[in-house]
Amino acid sequence: MAIEIQEANTPSLYEALGGEDTLLKLVTRFYEVMDTDPRAAGIRAMHQPDLSEAREKLFLFLVGWSGGPQHYIERYGHPMLRRRHLPFAIGESERDQWMFCMVRAMHDIGMEEPLVVRLAQALWSVADFMRNQAEPKASS
């Protein structure tokens, strides 16, 4: 998983985003998109009918991952993201659906484009790291 390199005078993602308030809006909108957009049907099917627990865990994770307080670790221990996602078949399609929901949520909450790009690039590495399914090879 890639770690964002931060220069000394550059604010953390957490600070640049505006902290927990913005992250809560982002995660709430992310799950609304996942729950309603047919383009996210594949990843929606991987989740429980009630998205409350997933919403809380993603929010807490993103707070710490982006440079804020480590609420997720305090409550649940180390995220062990890849291990926790192994029961789910995650390939390029699922990664792309997850990123679609996240980028759409960023735009929907009015995030400025430079921040969308910065956050999307950082999250892409995490989403791609979750893949555990080999993609079919193109036939010659």
N, C-alpha and C positions, 0 to 999 in steps of 0.2 A: 504494500500500500504506500503510495507516495505521500510524503509530508511536504506541506507548503513551506518554502523557505521564506522567512520574513526578515526584511532589512530592519535595522535599528529604529528608524523613524517611521516605519510603516505600521499602521494600527493592525491588530489581529483581525481576523475575519469577524470575530465576536464583536469587537469594538466598531468595525466598519459597518456591520449590519445594524447596529443599534441595540445589541444585547438581547435579552430574553424576550422582550415584547415583540420584536420583529421576528425572532425565530419561532415563537408561538404562532404568530400569524402565518408564517411560511408553512409550518408543519400542518396547521389546520387546513389551509388551502390545498396543500399537497394531497391530503387524504380526501378532501372534497373532490378534487380532480380525479383521483384514482377511483373513487366510489361512483363517479357519474360519467366519465368519458369512456366510450367503447374502445378507444385506442389503448386503454389500460386494463382491459378485461383479463388479460393473462396474469398480470401481477395481482389484480384485485382478487382473483380466484385463490391465490395462495394465502390470503389473509382470513382471519376469523370474520364472521358476519359483523360483529361489533368491533370497530376500529379503535376504541378508546385506549386499550393497552398498547397497541402499536403506536398510536399517536403520542402517548406519554413517553414511551421508550425512545422514539426517534427524536422527540424534542429534547429530552435529557441528554441523549448522545450528542446531538448537534451542538448543544450549549458547550459541553466540554471539548468536543473535537475542534470547535472553531476558536477555542482559546478562553472560554469562560469557565465558571465554576464546574467542578467535576461531579455534578449531581448524579450522573448515571453510575459512575464507579462507586460513589458512596452508597447508592441504593442497591445496585445489582452486581457489583464487582467489575472486573475487567470486561470490556465489551466482547472480546473474542468473536468479532463479526463473522469471519469466514466459518468458524465452527458452528455458530448459531444459525447460519444460513444453509449449512450442508443438507438438511432434510428437504430442501426445496431445489427443484431443477431450475437452475439459473443459467441461461445462455445469453447470447447477444440480444435476442428479442426482449427478454425480461429486463436486462440492463437498460436497453433503450426505452422501454416503457416507463421504467422508474425515472430515468433522466427526463423523459418527456413531461411527466407529472411535476417534477421538481422545477424545471425551467418554466413551465407554464405557470406554476404557483408563484415563482419569482416575479414574472411579468404581471400577473394578476394582482399582486399586492403592491405594485408600483415601484419595485426596486429599480434603481438607476442602472443603465446598461453596463457601465464598467464593473459594477459590483456583481451583476448577473454573470458576466464573463468570468470574473475571478472566482466566484463561488462554484459556478458550473464546472470550471476546469478542475478545481480541487475535488468536487464530488464525483466527477467522472472517474478519477483514479480509484476512489472507494467503490463505486458501482462496478467498475470493470474487475476489481479484485474479488468481488463476490461471485463471479462466474465460476460454475463448477461443471458445466456441460461443454463437451467438445462440439464444435460446429461441424456440420457435415462438409466433407471435402467436395469441391467441385469435380465433376467427372471430366476426364480428358476427352 
